[in-house]
Amino acid sequence: MIRVFPIGYGKGANENVLKSIADATHTKAYKGEVKDIKQIFAEIATFF
C-alpha cells in the first residue's frame, strides 16, 4: 500500500479533499504552517 500524507498550507487548502486522500491511504491529513513543519514530519514518521 502506498501512503500519502497530505499537508495543506494556506487559505486555499481544501481540507475535505486532503482528508479524503488521507482516508483512502489510511493516514492523516495535516493543516500546516511553516512553523509546524518539523512537528508534522515527526508525527508522520510514527507511521513507519
N, C-alpha and C positions, 0 to 999 in steps of 0.2 A: 504494500500500500504506500502510495506517495502522500506525504503530509504537507499541507500548505498552511502556513501561519500568517494570515492576513493582518497587516498593520495599517490602520488608516490614519493619515495625517491631514490636518486642515479641516475647514468647514465643509468642503465638498466631498468628504469621505462618506460613502453610503454604508452606514453600519448594518443595514439589513442584508445587503449583498455580501459584505465581509463575513457576517455571521453565517450566512448560507454556505459560503465556501468552507468556512471552518467546520461547520456541522457535517458537511459531506466528506471531509477528510479526517474526522474525529479529532479535531484540535480546538483551538480557541482563537477568537478574533480579538485584536487589541486596538485600543484607541491610543495613538502615540503622540508624544511631543518630543522635541529634540532632547529635553532634559531627562526623559524617561527611557531612552533607548537602551541604556545598559541594563536597567531593571527588566525591561521587556525581553531582551535576549537571554538574560539569566533565567527568567521563567520558562522561556521556550526550551532552553537546554534541559529542563527537568523532564521533558517528554521523551528523552533518549536514554 
